[in-house]
Amino acid sequence: MASEKQKQKIVEALLALCAERDFARIGLAEIAAGADVTLAQLRAAYDGKMAILADFARRIDAAVLAGDDPGMAGEPARERLFDVVMRRFDALTPHKAGVAGLMKAARRDPLLAAALNRIALTSQRWMLTAAGLDRGGLPGLARAQALALAYAQVLPVWLEETDPGLPKTMAALDTQLKRLERAGAMLGRVESALCRLSGRRRAAEAPIAHPDGGAEAAVSAAG
């Protein structure tokens, strides 16, 4: 059984290799060698490369959640989400080269891109939760996917930025979150309209109660 320290080394080894070569060309034996673990220990810890990446995402999620700022609770939703996403970029900074290599590989490999999106959806739901914006069911999934897409638009800006203050990244993120805010307001109006329409339809389809015998009597009388 691999220890927590060994798992951390495995994750770091894969990210280091992603900075050097295409993801598809990285072998499990190379990861084990880079982490100084045996193949048996690697197998005990993970099913494969995507499982290692999923664990990497979980570790980044945990770092973001651990840095929660209670002082942001009273801020507007967009400001809270901005703070959470910027904390995510801060947590990713030590792995920037590996993330860049992984994103480059994903642009050439649709299957890898789809797998990374599945991991991103889980992470973005946690980011929404950290910002107090989580919802259940399909609305929650839609929010997570929208945030994942917005995040994907900002990620290249962050990867290219060299200024430690990240002014370009913050500007790009602010733009994307404003777009999400506008889209969310529009969807909210559509959802409210659909709810009102559904309510009117249910009222129109409800049986008319007979004054003497209730709804059943009204149906019998009609027959």
N, C-alpha and C positions, 0 to 999 in steps of 0.2 A: 504494500500500500504506500502510495506517495504521500509525503508529508506536505503541509501547507507551504513550507519553504521551497520544496521541490516543485510544487505546482506554480509558484510564483516564478521560479527560474525557467520553467517550461514556457510559460506565457511570454516572458521576456525574450527567450531564445527565438520563438516564432516571430515576434515583432522585429527582432534584429535581422532575421533572415528575410523578412518582407521588405526591409530597406535595401537589401542587396540583390534580390532576384525576383522573378515572377512567382506569384503564389503557387501556380500549378506545378512549378519545378521544385518546390520545396518538399523534401522527403521526410518521413517520420524519423528515420534514423539520424538525419541531420539535426532535427529538433532535439532528439535525445542527447546527441553528442554536445550540442550547444548548451544544453541545460545540465550536462554532467549527470545524467540519470540513465538507467538501463531501459531497453525497450519494454521490459516487463513492468517497470515502474511507470513508464509513459502510458502503457496500455491500461494499467490499473487506475490511472488518473483520468484519462480521456479516451473517447471513442475515435477521435481523429482531429484533423486540423480545424474544422468548423467548431467542434466542441471547445477547442482551446480558445478560439476567437470569441465564442459565447461567454467563456469564463473571463476573458479580458474585458468584455463589455460589462459584465457583472461587477468586476472590480472597479471600473470607472464609475459605474452607477453608485456603488457604495461610497466612493470618495466624494462624489457630488452630494449625496444625501447626508454624509457626515459633516459637510460644511454648511449645513442649513443655517440661515441667518434669521432668527426670530424677529428681528427688527423689520424684516421685509413684509411681515404679515399684513400690515395695514396699507401697503402700496397697491397701486392698480395692477390688474392681472398681467398686463404686458410687461410692466417693470419687474414683477416677480419672475416671470418666465425668462426675461432677458438675463436676470441675475443667475438663474439656474443654468442656462445654456452657457453663459460665460464661465461659470465654474467648471462646466464639463470641458471646455477648451483648456482651461488651466490644468485640469487633471490629465489631459491627453498630451500636454506639452513634452514630457520626457520621451514620448513614443512618436513624436511627430514624423520622423523619417520613415518609421515602419508603417504608420497610417498612410503616408503619401504613397508608398509602394503598393499598399493594399488597394487604395483607390485607383491607382493606375491600372492594376490588374483587373479590377472590377469593370472598368470601362471597356476592356477587351473580352470579358467573359460574362455573358448575361446570366448564366447559372450562378456564378459567384455573386453577382450583383443582387440577384433575387434572394440568395441565402443571407447576404449581409443585411438586406432590407428586413427580413424576418427578425434578425437579431436587433436591428435598429428600432423596430416597432415596440418590442418589449422595453428597451431602454427609454424610448420617448414617452411611454406610458408612465414610467417611473419619474421622468422629468416633469410631466404634467402633474403628477401626484405631489411632487416636491413644491410645485408652484401653487398648489391648491386648486388645480383645474381638472382633476381627473373625473371621468364619467364612466359608467358601466355600459355594457352592451355595444351595439353598433355605433352609437354616437361617440363612445370612448375610443373605439377602434379608428373611426374616421378622424378624430382629433389627433390621435397618435400618428396616423399616416400623413396627415397634413403637416404636422410638426417635423416628421422625418424628412419629408420632401423639402421643407424650408431649410432645415439643417443641412441637407445635401447641397443646397445652393450657397450656403455660407462657408461650408467646409473648404472648398478650393481657395477662397479668399484667405482663410486662416492659414492654410498650408503655405501660401506664397508670402505671407506677411513676415517681415523681419523686425518690425518695431515692437519691442516688448510691451508697449502700451496698448497694442492691438486696435488702433483707431479705425483702420479699414474694416477689420472684422466686426467691430461694434457697430459701425455704420451699416454694413451689409445685414447684420442680424436685426438691427432696428427696422430696416426697410422690410425685411421678410415678416417680422412680427406684426408690423402695421398692416401688411397685406392679409395675414391670417386674421387679424382683428376685424378687418372690413368683411372678409369672407364669412367669418363667424357670425357677424351681425346680420348679414344677408340670409344665411342659413337659419338663423334664429327666427327671422321674420317669416320665412317660408314654413318652418316647422309650426309656428303659431297659427298661420293661416290654415295649414292642413288640419291642425287640431280643431279649429273652429268649424271647418267644413265637415269633419268627421262627426262632431257633436251635433250639427244641424241635421246630418244624414240620419244619425241614430234617432233623433227626435222625430223626424219625418216617418221613419219606418216603425216606430213604436206602436203597438196595438192601442186602439181607442177604447178606454174603459166604459162599459155600459153603466148608467147610473144605478140600476137595480141589481145587476148580476155580475159586474166586473167585466174583465176582458173576455173571459170565456163566454159569458152571456152575449157579448157583442158579436163574437164570432158565430155563435149559434144562430143569432137573429139574422145575421147576414146570409146564413145558409138556408 
